[in-house]
Amino acid sequence: MRTLIIGAGASGLAAAVTLKRDCPAMDVVLVEKLSEPGRKILATGNGRCNLTNTDISVSWYHGDSSLIYTVLNTFQTEDCLDFFHSLGLLTLEEEGRVYPLSMNAATVRNVLLEEVERLGITVAFDFAVGSIAPGFTVTDKSGERTLHGDFVLLALGGKADAAHGTDGDGYPLLKQLGIRYAPISPSLTALKTDDRIRPLKGLRFRGSAALLDGNDDLIGKEEGELQFTNNGLSGIPAFQLSGDAAVLTKTKTLTAQLDFCPNLPDVAVLDYLEDRRMHGSPDEPVLHLLTGILQEKLARFLLEELGMDADTPVHRLRTEDLASLAEQVKGYKLTVTGTKSFKDAQVTRGGVPVDELVDGTLESRVVPNLWFAGELLNVDGACGGYNLHFAWGSGILAAKEIAQRAENI
Ligand SMILES: Cc1cc2nc3c(=O)[nH]c(=O)nc-3n(C[C@H](O)[C@H](O)[C@H](O)COP(=O)(O)OP(=O)(O)OC[C@H]3O[C@@H](n4cnc5c(N)ncnc54)[C@H](O)[C@@H]3O)c2cc1C
């Protein structure tokens, strides 16, 4: 019996190793479009590979919750660590994020590849699958190469980050096979905003960003290090908000409300400004009121946005001017027009939904003996190791289901 695993990325590699270990008689073939497997793993976690998190729960994910439960019920942090320890990988934790001890993503890929080799798993490189006929016959895009298998696992990822092999090849295959999928959009990418902030390009700050809809209702709020780009906002908090922003900005305009001093309550900022004004010289420029709490470039920008000259002597300020200044510091508003594209995104939102699966499994309801794993499923996670955790976990679960099927035949 042969299983074709389409895609030698995170989920495909974890699946191949698990299947061959559980079912040594199975001929396991990894079919990979690129000339090397696991290329994206090298780019993860800024080259360090944040492979899981010590706090794994459904709340870190977006998509079909029953599908997320199906995977997380079988695969928690300990299971992930056990899997990697079984490959000889040692890990360390930083604020809940788990990395390889080497702090080098290549180590994660290498232990997987060594096990693939040790177990005698075949890898068909430079094989970009273009069609799958039930039964199964898998053909590459040139139509010149074909492979046959009894079972197929679709582990070819989503559409984010085409530079690492994932440019959305899975979706036409799903259509060919008559499998529906939830609409896809980019997630974990920068927000695009109006270009008023262009002068701040490159400026980093610790703050919070709240995403609001047209009625000022809160969609989400994230805190951490943010960075202005020439037309938007980058950094983990912006990334975390981008999945919702990408979907919602298709139909409406959103607002990002930035707090440049999230550790200070609104009233504390106003008190601070009043205190500075009272105790300084009356001829001091208004810019000096902000010196102790904001970077100068940002302070000048916020004053300019209010139509205030940075050199205005503080004795000329009215109480309402101070209130507006405090408001700018605690709730500067920008229009969010969208997000960066799939090319610059880390993950794909949308994909194969739970109602396309046999209850409680990762097997297709409409095409027997066809399984799914990883980002192709309708699940995406937050930054912090959640996407790789789901990829390993779903690959391992699908492999176990295939092994069990093979045993029962
Ligand atoms: C820059 C970056 C950094 C990231 N950092 C992290 C992180 O630190 N932690 C984290 O949890 N997540 C991170 N992610 C997300 C994580 O890498 C993915 O969610 C995860 O790799 C998805 O696993 P997968 O197996 O579904 O797909 P992938 O790992 O994307 O693998 C899919 C494989 O399928 C192959 N393929 C595609 N089409 C075909 C075809 N037609 N025929 C054959 N093969 C094909 C691709 O070449 C690829 O090798 C990051 C993503 C990016 C882009």
The ligand as a Gaussian input file, in Angstrom:
#p B3LYP/6-31G(d) Opt

LIG

0 1
 C        7.898000      34.013000       7.202000
 C        7.040000      33.073000       8.014000
 C        7.323000      32.865000       9.355000
 C        6.519000      32.007000      10.118000
 N        6.853000      31.772000      11.403000
 C        6.105000      30.920000      12.155000
 C        6.490000      30.590000      13.478000
 O        7.561000      30.986000      13.978000
 N        5.649000      29.793000      14.189000
 C        4.501000      29.274000      13.661000
 O        3.775000      28.558000      14.350000
 N        4.148000      29.510000      12.375000
 C        4.936000      30.308000      11.609000
 N        4.591000      30.529000      10.300000
 C        3.426000      29.816000       9.719000
 C        3.791000      28.329000       9.424000
 O        5.046000      28.271000       8.800000
 C        2.739000      27.673000       8.519000
 O        1.457000      27.868000       9.055000
 C        3.018000      26.174000       8.372000
 O        4.279000      25.961000       7.768000
 C        1.929000      25.499000       7.541000
 O        2.288000      24.174000       7.379000
 P        1.715000      23.328000       6.120000
 O        2.316000      22.001000       6.222000
 O        0.255000      23.471000       6.054000
 O        2.279000      24.097000       4.848000
 P        3.749000      24.498000       4.433000
 O        4.686000      24.355000       5.576000
 O        3.588000      25.810000       3.795000
 O        4.162000      23.391000       3.379000
 C        3.477000      23.187000       2.176000
 C        4.418000      22.486000       1.216000
 O        3.668000      22.109000       0.056000
 C        4.456000      22.353000      -1.095000
 N        3.545000      22.520000      -2.239000
 C        2.746000      23.567000      -2.532000
 N        2.079000      23.345000      -3.668000
 C        2.469000      22.129000      -4.113000
 C        2.143000      21.344000      -5.248000
 N        1.301000      21.763000      -6.197000
 N        2.732000      20.127000      -5.381000
 C        3.620000      19.673000      -4.451000
 N        3.968000      20.374000      -3.365000
 C        3.399000      21.583000      -3.197000
 C        5.203000      23.633000      -0.737000
 O        6.355000      23.807000      -1.558000
 C        5.537000      23.383000       0.721000
 O        6.775000      22.726000       0.874000
 C        5.383000      31.374000       9.518000
 C        5.115000      31.583000       8.165000
 C        5.937000      32.409000       7.416000
 C        5.630000      32.604000       5.958000

